[in-house]
Amino acid sequence: MATWRINEAKSRFSELIRCAEKAGPQMISRHGVESVVVVSVEEFRSLQAAQPSFKDYLLSGPKLDDFETIRSRDTGRDVDL
């Protein structure tokens, strides 16, 4: 993955977009720290499609059909108010 400094990315934006479409994701750094990634629309959509919906995520968790709890019969203590 190529890394572009932010000033370079701003001045050569069209080239940055072409590189993202042809060569894959392009990293942009600000003050030497990786900040954002530019990706093509096809790659972005494939990443979105790979994520399950929130409902599917919750349903994929462990099954709790046989979940039993043991409740204490202790009634606590008497408190004078």
GIGIRA-V98256 format. One record per run of one state. SS is the DSSP state (alpha for helix, beta for strand, coil for the rest). FROM is the first residue (numbers start at 1). TO is the last residue. If there is no record, write none. Layout:
# GIGIRA-V98256
ss=SS from=FROM to=TO
ss=SS from=FROM to=TO
This chain:
# GIGIRA-V98256
ss=coil from=1 to=1
ss=beta from=2 to=5
ss=alpha from=6 to=11
ss=coil from=12 to=12
ss=alpha from=13 to=23
ss=coil from=24 to=25
ss=beta from=26 to=30
ss=coil from=31 to=32
ss=beta from=33 to=38
ss=coil from=39 to=40
ss=alpha from=41 to=50
ss=coil from=51 to=53
ss=alpha from=54 to=59
ss=coil from=60 to=81
